[in-house]
Amino acid sequence: MDTIKKLPYGISDFKQVIGDNYYYVDKSRYLALVEDYPVNLLCIRPRRFGKSLFLGMLDAYYDIEQKPRFDKTFGNLWIGSHRTKEQGRYQVLRFDFSNVGGAGSLETLEENFNGYCCGIIDEFAEKYAAFYRPTFLGRIMKASTARDKLTILDAAAKNLEHPLYLIIDEYDNFTNIVLGEHGKDKFEQITHASGFYRDIFKIFKGMFYRIFLTGVSPVTLDDLTSGFNIDWNISTDPHFNAMLGFSETEVREMFQYYKEVGVLTTEPAALIEDMCPWYDNYCFSEDALDEPRVFNSDMVLYYLDSWVKYGKAPKEMLDKNVRTDFNKLKMLVRLDKDQTLSGQRLSVIEEITAHEEISVDLKTSFPSYQIMELENYRSQLYYFGVLTISGVYRGRLRMRIPNNSVRKQYFRFMLEYYQQRHAADLSVISRLYEAMVYDGAWRPFFEFIGETYQANGSVRDALEGERNVQGFLKAYLSLADYYLMKSELEMNYGYGDLALLPDKTHYPDVAHSYLIELKYAKAGATEAEMEAQRAAGRAQLLQYREDKVARRLAEGTQLHLLLLQFKTWESMFLEEIENSIDN
């Protein structure tokens, strides 16, 4: 057997993956599809979905310099036996704008951007110098600005009829940093009128035969529209739904490979079942809702890397590298910069945290000055990968939290918000939580949470109603990963508010699980009204306890049925409902 293929966790260089015997999930069939579409394409996807690796494949396939190495590079891939007419036809200019620094004054920003672009263009000129007249390389090197270098290249390529292919990875990264760190005014200075960023996109227009852009947001493109036009946005095209990320079939094949070569001893089906709640469930097209969902590729490789190295799943299912995306969620709300205007946006986050889904009129583009309008804001959450398409209701897209990894980011965001307003002792809560999990001592935990909730009440100007109770409770339950928290879980012809079901794979000794019914009474509710509400909650819990799926998920633990009733933030009622069924 050949040398076992290395796992490409953290590797985004296509040439390195192919040349150094890494396992490659073959996406080359999409190259033929790309050629059937207009010549200027844009694909928006969340971070860590394999955009850079795909663009590396695109670069290697169309680069005229790499044409002689086609069989070596692509011979074992799908495209190796389905070669297209445009393979190896182009000189490829490839930028990665995530490599441009976004700090400093406007002048510094321009210097950083110009310096990076000049370096890439110089490398291009050296690589393809043999295709041009002897003076070409010297003229490119002598020019001091990216604009001048591109002008020289454009004229020379057209004169000699050399087709050029432009690839830009993270086209919006630089400007998103500027928008997040410097604000809308500086962003508009570089993307409007004679702004240097808009200016270079004007040069791109008409210069390249083909263009392929990737990014995480449509904001920058909308601001650049008058300077640069994209023929086709394939971001929500069903044909490209699984072009980035991994399908379950691709995951299964990869895991089966490592099982067959002896690296994995556990059956792939069991590993996929363990992973699915954490990394799966992305859908990027309304017309792909009937197709299998897509996995976050980075997270799958993170998980598999742990099995290959240590023979077990990672202790922390959420990759620490993905946790940095939490800061982007903060940036979108601007919780720490714009206290007076963050209320509506925070309310959206809380609604999502509580109910895990929301209706969205998806916007395919919007200018920066409209980014914080609520519909655009909801769309931006989708583009950042913290919402995904789940269905259609009354003409609007329904979007939900895709998986546990993203869910934890929401919970941690809300936890930070609550802690800013009233700093509860998290070490105390953690100890009480542990006692609830292993000893069944649930009352002290919920009493402490209730006191913390009441302390937050007077400053909850942006938060309201029953959904706040759910969001608040989930935020503090997210301090540890003992449970898979399931909201609105369908159980025995009803929907339970919150189920705490044990994660036996990672915490096999969890001894207690919980079905929780939450009730929220308005400030003026009478005792009779509150008792009627409690009676309804008791009946619901007794109905839910009969559910076979819930009992199977809670197997091996003592299942508790808890009724929690809040009267605004002023008081809390706790009760355990008698559960005579043995689990």
N, C-alpha and C positions, 0 to 999 in steps of 0.2 A: 504493500500500500504506500502511496505517496506520503510525504511528510504531512502531518495533521495541520490543517489550515489554522492560522492564528485568528483570534477574535478581534475584529476591528473596532473595539470600544474606544471612543475618543479619536479615531482616525477619520479624517474627512478628505484626504488626498487620494483621488482615484488611482493615480499612477502607483502610489505606494501600496494601496490595497491589492491591485492586480499584480504588481511586480514583486512584492514581498510575501506572497502566498497567504494573504488574509482571506477569510470567507467573505464572499461578495454576494449580496442579494441582488439578483440580476434584474435591473430595471431597463435594460437596453431595448426592449420591445417598444418603449415609448418614443424612441428616436424616430422610428418610421411614422408614428402618429404625429409627432411635431412637424414633420415635413408636409403633412397634409393640411396644416393650418396656415393662417397668414404668417408673413415673415417676421412680424414684430409681436412678441408674446410676453405676457406678464403672468407669473404664478406667485400668489401670496400664500404662505404657510407659516404656522407657528415656528418658534425656534426649536432646534433639535429634532427636525424631521428629515434630515439628510439632504438639505438643499445643496450644500457645498459639494457633497460627493456626487450628486447628480450632475451638477454643472461641470465638475471635473471630467465626467464621462462625456458630456457634450463637447467639451474642449478637445479631448483626445480623439473623439470620433471625427470631428469636422476639420481639424487642423491639418493643413496640407503637408506640414513638416513631419507629421506622425503617420502619414499615409503608408509608408513602407512597413510600418510596424503593426499594421492592422491585424494580421493573423495572430501575432504574438499577444496583442492586447485583447482582441475581441473574439478570437477563435473559439473559445469555450463558452461564449455568451450567446444569447438568442440572436443578436444582430450579426453574429459571425456567419450564420447561414442565411441571413436575410438582408444582406448588404443593400443600402439604398444608393440612388444615383448621386447624391450630394456628399457622400462620405469623402473626406480628405480634400474638399474643394476650396477651403477658406484659409485666409490668414486670420487668426483669432486674437482679438484684444480682450483681455479678461481683467476686470476690476473686482475687488472685494472692499466695499466701502466701510465694512466694520473695522478695517485697519486704519481708518482715519480718526485722529483724535478730535474730540468735540469740546475741549476746554479752551478758555481764554477769550480775548476780545474778538471782535469781528475781524480785525486785521489778522490776528493769529489763526482764526478758523480758516481764513482764506489761504494763508501761508501753508497750513497743515494739509489742506485739501489739494492745493496746487503741487506741493512737494510730493505727495503720494502719487498723484496722477502722472507727474513728470517721470517719476521712477519707473512706473509700469510701462509708459510709452517708450522710454529709452530701452527697456528690456525687449519690448516688441521689435523695435528698430534693429537691435543687434541680432535678434533671432532670425528676422526675415531680410536682412540686408542684402543677401545674395539675389533676391528677387527684384532689386531696384538698381538704379544707376549708381555709380561709385560715389557720387556726392551726397546721396540720400542720408546715410548714417551721420555724416558730419553735420549736415543741416539740422537734423533732429536734435543731436546732442547740443548744438550751439543755441537753439531756441530756449528761452528761460521760462516760458509759461506753458501750461498744458494746452491752452487755447492755440498758441502758435504751433506747437508740435502737432496737434491734431489737424490744423490747417495744412501743414506741409504734407502730412501723411495722406490726407484726403485727396489732395491734388495729385500726388505721385501715384497713388493706387488707381485712381480713375484714369490717369494718363496711360497706364500700362494694363488697365482692365483687370486688376486683381480684386476679386470680391472679398470684402471684409465682414467678419462676424463679431459682433459685440456681445459679450457676456458680462453681466453685472450681478454679483452676489451681494445680498443685503443692500439693495439700492437706496433704502430709506434709513439705514442704521445711523449714519452720520447725522442726518437731519432730525431723526427722532431724538437723538441725544441732545442736539441743540434745542429742540422744542421742550424736552423735559427739564433740562438744566438751566436754560437761558430764557425760556418763555417764547410766547408767540411773536413778539415784535422782532426779535433777532432772527427767528426762523423765517419770517416773511422777508426780512432784508436779504437773505441769501437765496430765496426761492422765487422772488417776484422781481418785476422790472428788470434792472441790470444786475441783479444778484449773481454772484459768481457760480453758484450751483446751478441755477436756471440757465445761465449763459453756456455752460458746458453741455447741457442737454440740448440746447439749440443747435450746437455743432453736430451732435450725434444724429440729429434729424437729417435724413437724406445722405448721410455719409456711409452707412452700413447697409449691406444687402440683407442681413438677418440680425435680429436683436432678441436676446432672451434675458429677461430681468426676473430676479426673485427678491422677495422682501417679506416683512411681517405686517405691513400696513399700507392702505391705499392713500394715506394722507398726503405724502410728498408728491405722488404722481399727480394728484388733483391740482396741487399748487403749481406744478410744472406744465400743465396741459397746453398753455399757449406756446410753450417753447418746445414741447415734445409730445407726440401723439403715439399711443399704443393702439395697434390695429385690433388686438384681441386679448382680452383678459380671460385666461383659462382657469382661474382660481376656483370657480364653482362649476366648471364643466365636468359632467359625470365621467367622461372618458379619462380624465386625469385624477379622479378621486383618490386612487391608490398609487399614484406615481411617486409620491413621497411618503415616508412612513412604511410600515410593513403590513401586508395582509396576513390573516391567520394562516393561510396556506404557506406563505413564505416563512413565517415563524416556525411552523410545524416542520417544514423541510430542513431548516437550519438546525433545530433541536434534534431531529432524527439523524442528521449527519454526525453530530457530536456524540449521539448515543451509539451509532454504528462503529465509530472509531474508538470507542471505549472511554471517552472523556466523561460522559454522563452515565450514571447508573440508574437514574430515575427515569420513568417513562415520560416522554414528551407531553403526553396528554395531561398528566398530573401537574407538570410545570406550567403549562398553558392555563390550566384551570386556576392555578394559584396567581398567575400574572394578570389575567383578564381584568379583575376589578380595579387594578392599579394603573394599567398602561393602555387599555383598549378603548374602543367605543367612539372613535373620531369619525365624523362624516362631514365632507366638505361640499356636498352638492345635494340639493333637494331631490334631484332625479336619481340619486344613488342610495336613497333610504332603504331600498329593498336589497341592497348589496351588503356583504359582510363589512363590518366596521374595520377601521384602520388602527394599528398600534403605533404608539410613539417609538420610533426606531432606537433612539438613544437610550430610552428606559429599558427596552428589551435587552439590548446589549449589556447594559449595566447589571441587569438581573442574571443573565447568562454568564457574565464574567465572574460573578460570585460563585456560581455552581462549578464553573471550570476550575477556579483557583482553590475553593474551600469545600466543595462538595455539598453546599447548602445555599439556601436563599439568603440575600443580604438582610442583616438585622434591621436596617432602615430601608424600607421599600421605596422611599422617595429619594432619588439620587440628589446628593448635595449640590451638584451643578445645576439642577433644575430649580433648586430653592432660590437661586438668584433671580428667577423670574418673578418672585414675590415682590421685588422692588419695582417691577414694571406695573404690577397691579396697584401699588401705592402711588406711582407716578400718574396713573390714569385717574385716580380719585383726587390726587393732590391734597391728600389729607393733611400733610405737614406744611403746605405752602398757601393754601387758599381756604382757610377755615370758613369764611363767610359764604362761599359758593359750593362747598362740597356736600351739602346736605342731600340734595336730590340724587347725586351720584352714589353717595353712601347708602341711601335708601335702596337703590338698585342692587348694590352688593348684598345688602341684608336680605332682600327678597330672594335673591339667588341662593344665598346661604341657607335660608329657611326652607324654601320649597324646591330648590335645586333645578328649577327651570323657569323660563321667562319667555314672553313673546317678543319677537324682534322683526322689524322691517329692515332687512339687511341692505345696507348701503354699499355699493361697489366702489364709491369714491366720495370724498367730501373734503373741502378745503380746511386748512388748519384752524381758521377762526371759528369754524363750526364743530370742532372736534368734541367739545363738551356739551353740545346739544344732546339730549337724552337718547334719541334714536341712533345718532352717530356713535355715542358712547357705548351703547349696547352692541353695535356692530364691531366696535374696536375690541371689545372683550372677546368676541368670536375670533377676530383675526389674531389676537394674541394667544389663542388656544385655550382660554379658560372657559369657553362655552363651545358647544358643538351642536350641529343640526340634529334634532331628534324627531321632527314631524312637522305637520302643517295643521293649523287650527284657525278656522274662519279667515282664511286668506293670508294669515301671517305665519312666519316660521316659528316653530317652537324650538327653543334651544335649552340645553341642560348642561350641567357639569358633567364632563365626559367620564371621569374616573376618580378613584381615591387620591391619586397623586395631586390632581388639581383641587379636589375637595379640601385637602389639608391646607393648601395655599389660601383658600377662602377663609377657612376656620382660623388660621394663624393671623390673617389680616384683621379679622374681627376681634380676635383676642387682643391684639396690640391696641386696637381702638378702645376697647373696654378698659384695658390696663392703663391707658393714658388718662382716662377719666377717673378711675378709682383703682389704684394698684392693690389688688388682692395678693396675699402671700401665696405664690404659686407652689412653693415647697410644701405648704400645709395642704393645699388642694391635691397635690400629687400623692401625698401620704394617705389622704382620705379616699382618693380614687383607688389606690392599691388595695385598701381594706375592702372596698366595695367589690372589686374584681375577685379577690381571693377568699374573702371571709363573708361576703354577702352583706356587709355593713353599709347599706346604701343610704340610710337616713342621714348620718353625719355629713356625707358628701353633699347631698342635695340641700340640706339646711344651710351649709356654708355657701353654696352657689346661690341660694335664695337670698341670703344676706348681701352677697356681692351684687346681685341683680338690683336689689332695693337701693343700694348705695349708688348705683349707676343711674337710677331712675330720674333724679332731678336734673341731670344734664343731658338726657337723651332727646335733645331737641330735634334731631334728624330721624329719630326712630319711633315707630309707633306700632301698637297692636300685637296680635298674637304671633306674627312672624318674628318679632323681636325676641320673644321668649325662646323660640326654636333656635334662632341664630345664636343667641347668647349661650344657651345650654350646649350647643354643638361646639362652640368656640372653646369652652373649657374642657369638654370631653376630648378634644383633640390634643390635649397635653401628652397623651400616650396612645399607643396603637393597639391596645388590647383587643379592641372591638372593630368590626366592620359596621359602621353606622349606616343604617338604611332608613331614609325618610319616605313617608307615603308608601310603605311596603304593602303590596296587595296581599291581604290575608283573609281567607274565608269570607269572601264577598264584602270586604271592607278595606280601608286603607289606614294602617296604623301610623300614628304620628312619628314615632321614633323606635327603632329596634336596635339594641346593642347586642350583636351576635358575635360570639368569640372567634378570634382569629387563631384557630388551633394550630395552623401551620407554623406560626412564628411564636405563639404563646400557648403551648400545649397544656399547661397547667391552669389555665383560666377555669375557675370553678363556678362562676355565676354569670348568667346572662339576663337581659331585661327587655321587656316590651313596655313602652311608656306611652301613655295617653296624656296629651297636654290640653288643658282647658284654660281659657283666658276670659275672665269676667270684667266687664266695664266698671268704671268707678262707682256708678250708682246702683249696681246690682244688689238686690235684696238677698237675704239669707235663703229664702225659698227658691229664688232663681238660681242661686249658687248650688243648692242641694240638688235641684233638678239637673243642672249641668253635670254634677258629680255622678248622679245616677246614670246618666247617659254614658259617661266615661266608663263606669264599672261594667255596664252591659257590653260596650264595645270590646273591652279587654277580655271578658269571658268569651266573646265570640272569636277574638283573635287567637286565643290559646288553643283552639281546636285546629288551627291551620297546620297541615302536615309539613309544609315547606319550612315554616318558621321553627317548628319543633325539631325538624331534621337539622337545620342550621345550628340550633342551640344544643344539639345532642352532646351528652357528656357533661352538662352543666345543670345547675339548678336554675330553672327559669322563673323569674319574678315578674309579676304584673303590677306596674306602678301607675298610680294616678297622681298627676301633678296639676294643681289648679292655682293659677295666679289671678289676683285681683289687682289690675294694673301692675304697678311695681311696689304696691304697698304691703301685700301679704301673700302668703303661699300656704297651700294645703297639701299635705303628703299622705298617701295611703297605699298600702300594699293589698291587692285583691287576693283573696284566698284562691290558691291554684292547686286543686286536688289531683291534677293529672301528673303522674310521675314522669320525669324526663331522664 
